């Protein structure tokens, strides 16, 4: 990968002497923006601006890029205010809500709330609280971000969305990290992992944060460089906190071994010396190798990391192939079957009917809808 961006966003100072003229700096800025890594890049240059490896780059970049960075900080501040608003609103009705990803990842993993911009806000609640939370947010003026009813999402996927009435920012209300039938991980399992952080409330454990990031990476078909960078920083942050060989057993229970293998392969392709500079990698790799899970050379080759984003036409192909990264053949087959044939409750919720008499017709209608989505022919 012929890019200096990966070197500049690592959780430690650059090790190579890097020089760039104005043309290269413009390319670097564009590349960082396209991969949602601009805030992190600027923060790293700011932190290491006196380091010999980046001194020449930082002097010009920090001056020229400052307006865009400040604009990003303003966006982060708005999101943080919204996060507090939603968490407080739900908390006033005795619903425990936890901010995941976005600003929380920036604070927890990167130690800097102004280094990671996000297009939306992700909030986790327990599954039994979802319908009540939906009523609370709707009453407060939040608009639904999707047409599908909440009951359909509850029976089928892992989140639903709302739009802030004033700022128009999207809020994703989660009760799981990924499609539930992909993994052996329930909303109750996640809830049990919440640890108390006084006086602010609750947060995910280090192990659950890594699990969340791995599932998130799979949800985006291993194509988001920003998520891969999140994982690298998490591996660095928790290098002495998590017992990595034992943690592999946890990944096996959930069904994340092959996804982790692909992710580690991507890390080593992007950062060639990762095994020597990231102490957590050898332990995690060793733990995975001790488990009965064969790696897939074809999947690793297909999901070779790139600094660009996949074209929209490639999106559904990637999601299709990513399902073969699930650990067990039975889980892979189930994922395809349940995509086309969700539970009767989900179908009834989607088409807002309580009768079972028309289910065959509704299933046919649903299958046609899904195929149109996959082929891009939906109007």
C-alpha positions as CSV (number, residue, x, y, z in Angstrom):
1,X,0.0,0.0,0.0
2,X,1.8,3.1,-1.3
3,X,0.6,5.6,1.3
4,X,2.1,7.4,4.2
5,X,-1.3,7.8,5.9
6,X,-1.2,4.4,7.7
7,X,2.2,5.3,9.3
8,X,0.9,8.7,10.5
9,X,-2.2,7.3,12.3
10,X,-0.5,4.7,14.4
11,X,-0.8,5.0,18.2
12,X,2.9,5.9,18.5
13,X,5.3,8.3,16.8
14,X,6.2,7.7,13.1
15,X,9.4,5.7,12.7
16,X,10.2,6.7,9.1
17,X,11.5,10.1,8.0
18,X,8.6,11.5,6.0
19,X,8.8,14.5,3.6
20,X,6.1,15.8,1.3
21,X,5.7,18.9,-0.9
22,X,2.4,20.8,-1.3
23,X,1.1,18.4,-3.9
24,X,1.7,15.4,-1.7
25,X,0.2,17.2,1.3
26,X,-3.0,17.9,-0.7
27,X,-3.2,14.2,-1.7
28,X,-2.6,13.2,1.9
29,X,-5.4,15.5,3.2
30,X,-7.8,14.2,0.5
31,X,-6.9,10.6,1.3
32,X,-7.5,11.2,5.1
33,X,-10.9,12.8,4.4
34,X,-12.0,10.0,2.1
35,X,-11.2,7.5,4.9
36,X,-12.7,9.5,7.8
37,X,-9.2,9.8,9.3
38,X,-8.6,13.5,8.9
39,X,-9.3,14.4,12.6
40,X,-6.9,11.7,13.7
41,X,-4.2,12.6,11.2
42,X,-4.3,16.3,12.3
43,X,-4.3,15.3,16.0
44,X,-1.3,13.0,15.4
45,X,0.6,15.7,13.6
46,X,-0.2,18.1,16.4
47,X,1.0,15.6,19.0
48,X,4.2,14.7,17.2
49,X,4.9,18.0,15.4
50,X,8.4,18.3,16.9
51,X,9.3,14.7,16.0
52,X,12.0,14.6,13.3
53,X,10.0,12.2,11.1
54,X,7.1,14.6,10.6
55,X,8.5,18.0,11.5
56,X,8.5,19.3,7.9
57,X,5.0,17.9,7.1
58,X,3.5,19.2,10.4
59,X,4.7,22.7,10.0
60,X,2.7,23.4,6.9
61,X,-0.2,21.0,7.4
62,X,-1.1,22.2,10.8
63,X,-1.4,25.8,9.6
64,X,-3.2,25.0,6.3
65,X,-5.6,22.4,7.7
66,X,-6.6,24.2,10.9
67,X,-9.9,25.6,9.7
68,X,-11.2,22.2,8.6
69,X,-10.0,20.7,11.9
70,X,-11.8,23.3,14.0
71,X,-14.9,22.7,11.9
72,X,-14.6,19.0,12.9
73,X,-14.2,19.9,16.5
74,X,-17.4,21.9,16.4
75,X,-19.2,18.9,14.9
76,X,-17.9,16.7,17.6
77,X,-19.1,19.1,20.3
78,X,-22.6,19.2,18.8
79,X,-22.6,15.4,18.8
80,X,-21.4,15.3,22.4
81,X,-24.2,17.6,23.4
82,X,-26.7,15.4,21.6
83,X,-25.3,12.3,23.2
84,X,-25.8,13.8,26.7
85,X,-29.3,14.9,25.7
86,X,-30.4,11.5,24.5
87,X,-28.8,9.6,27.4
88,X,-30.3,12.0,29.9
89,X,-33.8,11.8,28.3
90,X,-33.8,8.0,28.4
91,X,-32.2,8.0,31.9
92,X,-35.0,10.2,33.2
93,X,-37.3,7.3,32.3
94,X,-35.1,4.7,33.9
95,X,-33.5,3.4,30.7
96,X,-29.8,2.8,30.9
97,X,-28.2,4.2,27.7
98,X,-24.5,3.9,26.8
99,X,-22.8,5.8,24.0
100,X,-20.7,3.4,21.8
101,X,-18.3,4.3,19.0
102,X,-17.9,7.9,17.8
103,X,-16.9,10.3,20.5
104,X,-16.9,7.6,23.2
105,X,-14.3,5.6,21.1
106,X,-12.3,8.7,20.7
107,X,-12.2,9.3,24.5
108,X,-11.8,5.7,25.5
109,X,-9.3,4.3,23.0
110,X,-7.6,7.4,21.6
111,X,-7.6,9.5,24.8
112,X,-8.7,12.5,22.7
113,X,-12.4,13.4,22.1
114,X,-11.3,15.6,19.1
115,X,-9.6,13.0,17.0
116,X,-12.5,11.0,15.6
117,X,-15.4,12.5,13.7
118,X,-18.5,10.4,13.0
119,X,-21.5,10.9,10.8
120,X,-24.0,9.6,13.4
121,X,-24.4,8.8,17.1
122,X,-24.5,5.2,18.3
123,X,-26.3,4.6,21.6
124,X,-26.8,1.1,23.2
125,X,-29.7,0.2,25.4
126,X,-31.2,-3.2,26.4
127,X,-33.5,-4.9,24.0
128,X,-36.5,-5.0,26.5
129,X,-36.3,-1.2,26.6
130,X,-36.4,-0.5,22.9
131,X,-40.2,0.0,22.4
132,X,-40.4,2.3,25.4
133,X,-37.4,4.2,24.1
134,X,-39.0,4.6,20.7
135,X,-42.1,6.1,22.3
136,X,-40.0,8.5,24.4
137,X,-37.9,9.7,21.5
138,X,-40.9,10.1,19.3
139,X,-42.7,12.1,21.9
140,X,-39.6,14.4,22.2
141,X,-39.8,15.2,18.5
142,X,-37.1,12.8,17.1
143,X,-38.2,11.6,13.7
144,X,-37.7,8.0,12.6
145,X,-34.8,7.6,10.2
146,X,-36.2,4.5,8.5
147,X,-39.6,3.5,7.2
148,X,-39.5,0.0,8.8
149,X,-41.4,-0.3,12.1
150,X,-39.4,-0.7,15.3
151,X,-41.0,-4.1,15.8
152,X,-39.6,-5.3,12.5
153,X,-36.1,-4.2,13.4
154,X,-36.4,-5.8,16.9
155,X,-37.3,-9.1,15.3
156,X,-34.7,-9.0,12.6
157,X,-31.7,-6.7,13.0
158,X,-29.8,-4.8,15.7
159,X,-30.7,-1.1,15.6
160,X,-33.1,1.5,14.4
161,X,-32.5,5.2,13.6
162,X,-33.8,8.6,14.6
163,X,-33.1,12.1,13.4
164,X,-32.6,15.0,15.8
165,X,-35.4,17.5,15.4
166,X,-33.1,20.6,15.5
167,X,-29.7,19.5,14.1
168,X,-30.7,16.7,11.7
169,X,-28.0,14.4,13.0
170,X,-28.7,10.7,12.8
171,X,-29.0,8.7,16.0
172,X,-28.6,4.9,15.9
173,X,-30.3,3.2,18.8
174,X,-28.7,-0.2,19.3
175,X,-29.6,-3.3,21.3
176,X,-26.8,-5.4,19.7
177,X,-23.6,-4.8,17.8
178,X,-24.5,-6.7,14.7
179,X,-27.2,-8.9,13.0
180,X,-28.2,-11.2,15.9
181,X,-28.3,-14.5,14.0
182,X,-24.7,-14.0,12.7
183,X,-23.2,-14.4,16.2
184,X,-23.8,-16.1,19.6
185,X,-24.1,-12.7,21.3
186,X,-27.3,-11.4,22.7
187,X,-28.4,-8.0,24.1
188,X,-28.4,-9.6,27.6
189,X,-24.9,-10.8,27.1
190,X,-23.7,-7.3,26.3
191,X,-25.7,-5.9,29.2
192,X,-23.9,-8.2,31.6
193,X,-20.6,-6.8,30.5
194,X,-21.4,-3.2,31.4
195,X,-19.1,-1.9,34.1
196,X,-19.9,1.1,36.3
197,X,-17.9,4.3,35.7
198,X,-18.7,6.9,38.5
199,X,-20.0,9.4,38.3
200,X,-20.8,9.3,34.5
201,X,-22.7,6.0,34.4
202,X,-21.9,2.9,32.4
203,X,-19.4,1.8,29.8
204,X,-18.4,-1.3,27.9
205,X,-15.6,-3.5,29.2
206,X,-12.3,-3.5,27.2
207,X,-13.1,-7.0,25.9
208,X,-16.6,-6.0,24.8
209,X,-15.2,-2.9,23.0
210,X,-12.8,-5.1,20.9
211,X,-15.7,-7.5,20.2
212,X,-17.9,-4.6,19.1
213,X,-15.2,-3.3,16.8
214,X,-14.6,-6.7,15.2
215,X,-18.4,-7.1,14.6
216,X,-18.5,-3.5,13.3
217,X,-15.7,-4.2,10.9
218,X,-17.5,-7.3,9.5
219,X,-20.7,-5.3,9.2
220,X,-18.9,-2.9,6.9
221,X,-17.5,-5.9,4.9
222,X,-13.9,-5.2,6.2
223,X,-13.7,-2.2,3.9
224,X,-13.6,0.8,6.3
225,X,-10.0,1.8,7.0
226,X,-11.2,3.9,10.0
227,X,-12.6,0.8,11.7
228,X,-9.4,-1.1,11.1
229,X,-7.5,1.8,12.7
230,X,-9.9,1.7,15.6
231,X,-9.0,-1.9,16.1
232,X,-5.3,-1.2,15.9
233,X,-5.6,1.5,18.6
234,X,-7.8,-0.9,20.8
235,X,-5.1,-3.6,20.5
236,X,-2.5,-1.1,21.6
237,X,-4.7,0.5,24.4
238,X,-5.5,-2.9,26.0
239,X,-2.2,-4.6,25.3
240,X,-1.7,-5.1,29.0
241,X,-5.3,-5.2,30.1
242,X,-6.7,-8.2,28.1
243,X,-5.3,-11.7,28.3
244,X,-5.1,-12.2,24.6
245,X,-4.7,-16.0,24.3
246,X,-7.6,-16.5,26.6
247,X,-9.6,-13.8,24.8
248,X,-9.4,-15.9,21.7
249,X,-11.6,-18.5,23.5
250,X,-14.2,-15.7,24.0
251,X,-14.1,-14.9,20.3
252,X,-14.6,-18.6,19.5
253,X,-17.7,-18.8,21.7
254,X,-19.3,-15.8,19.9
255,X,-18.2,-17.0,16.5
256,X,-15.6,-14.3,15.6
257,X,-12.4,-16.3,15.0
258,X,-12.4,-16.1,11.2
259,X,-13.4,-12.5,11.3
260,X,-10.5,-11.8,13.6
261,X,-8.1,-13.8,11.4
262,X,-9.1,-11.6,8.4
263,X,-8.7,-8.5,10.4
264,X,-5.3,-9.5,11.7
265,X,-4.2,-10.3,8.1
266,X,-5.3,-6.8,7.0
267,X,-3.4,-5.2,9.9
268,X,-0.2,-7.1,8.9
269,X,-0.7,-6.2,5.2
270,X,-1.0,-2.5,6.0
271,X,1.6,-2.3,8.8
272,X,4.3,-4.8,7.9
273,X,6.0,-4.8,11.2
274,X,2.8,-5.0,13.3
275,X,3.7,-8.2,15.1
276,X,6.8,-6.6,16.6
277,X,5.4,-3.2,17.3
278,X,2.0,-4.3,18.7
279,X,2.5,-6.7,21.6
280,X,-1.1,-7.9,21.7
281,X,-0.9,-9.4,18.2
282,X,1.3,-12.4,18.9
283,X,-0.8,-13.5,21.9
284,X,-4.1,-13.1,20.1
285,X,-2.7,-15.0,17.0
286,X,-1.4,-17.8,19.2
287,X,-4.8,-18.1,20.9
288,X,-6.6,-18.3,17.6
289,X,-4.2,-20.9,16.2
290,X,-5.0,-23.1,19.2
291,X,-8.6,-23.2,18.3
292,X,-10.2,-25.4,15.6
293,X,-10.8,-22.7,13.0
294,X,-9.4,-22.9,9.5
295,X,-8.3,-19.6,8.0
296,X,-9.5,-18.8,4.5
297,X,-6.8,-17.6,2.1
298,X,-9.4,-16.7,-0.5
299,X,-11.3,-14.5,1.9
300,X,-8.1,-12.8,3.1
301,X,-7.1,-12.2,-0.5
302,X,-10.6,-10.8,-1.4
303,X,-10.7,-8.5,1.5
304,X,-7.2,-7.0,1.0
305,X,-7.2,-3.6,2.6
306,X,-7.4,-0.5,0.4
307,X,-7.4,3.2,1.4
308,X,-10.4,4.0,-0.8
309,X,-14.0,3.1,-0.2
310,X,-15.8,0.5,-2.3
311,X,-18.1,1.7,-5.0
312,X,-21.8,1.4,-4.2
313,X,-22.2,-1.3,-6.9
314,X,-19.7,-3.4,-4.9
315,X,-21.5,-3.0,-1.6
316,X,-23.9,-5.9,-1.7
317,X,-21.3,-8.2,-3.3
318,X,-19.0,-7.5,-0.4
319,X,-21.8,-8.1,2.2
320,X,-22.6,-11.4,0.5
321,X,-19.0,-12.6,0.5
322,X,-18.5,-11.4,4.1
323,X,-21.0,-13.9,5.3
324,X,-18.5,-16.7,4.5
325,X,-16.3,-15.2,7.2
326,X,-18.7,-16.5,9.8
327,X,-17.2,-19.4,11.8
328,X,-19.6,-22.2,11.2
329,X,-21.1,-23.5,8.0
330,X,-24.5,-23.8,9.7
331,X,-24.3,-20.1,10.7
332,X,-23.4,-19.1,7.1
333,X,-26.4,-21.1,5.7
334,X,-28.7,-19.7,8.4
335,X,-27.6,-16.1,7.6
336,X,-28.7,-16.5,3.9
337,X,-32.0,-18.3,4.8
338,X,-33.0,-15.7,7.4
339,X,-32.2,-12.8,5.1
340,X,-34.8,-14.1,2.6
341,X,-37.1,-15.7,5.1
342,X,-37.3,-13.7,8.4
343,X,-39.5,-14.8,11.2
344,X,-43.3,-14.5,10.7
345,X,-43.3,-11.8,13.5
346,X,-40.9,-9.7,11.5
347,X,-42.9,-10.0,8.3
348,X,-46.1,-9.1,10.1
349,X,-44.5,-6.1,11.7
350,X,-43.0,-4.9,8.4
351,X,-46.4,-5.0,6.6
352,X,-48.3,-4.0,9.7
353,X,-50.7,-6.9,9.9
354,X,-51.5,-9.4,12.7
355,X,-53.1,-12.0,10.5
356,X,-51.2,-15.1,9.3
357,X,-53.5,-15.8,6.3
358,X,-51.6,-13.6,3.9
359,X,-48.1,-14.7,5.0
360,X,-47.2,-16.5,1.8
361,X,-48.0,-13.5,-0.3
362,X,-46.2,-11.2,2.2
363,X,-43.1,-13.4,2.1
364,X,-43.1,-13.2,-1.7
365,X,-43.4,-9.5,-1.5
366,X,-40.5,-9.3,1.0
367,X,-38.2,-11.5,-1.2
368,X,-38.8,-9.3,-4.2
369,X,-38.0,-6.2,-2.1
370,X,-34.8,-7.7,-0.9
371,X,-33.7,-8.8,-4.4
372,X,-34.4,-5.3,-5.7
373,X,-32.2,-3.8,-2.9
374,X,-29.3,-6.2,-3.7
375,X,-29.5,-5.5,-7.4
376,X,-29.9,-1.8,-7.0
377,X,-33.1,-1.7,-8.9
378,X,-35.3,-0.5,-6.1
379,X,-37.1,2.7,-7.0
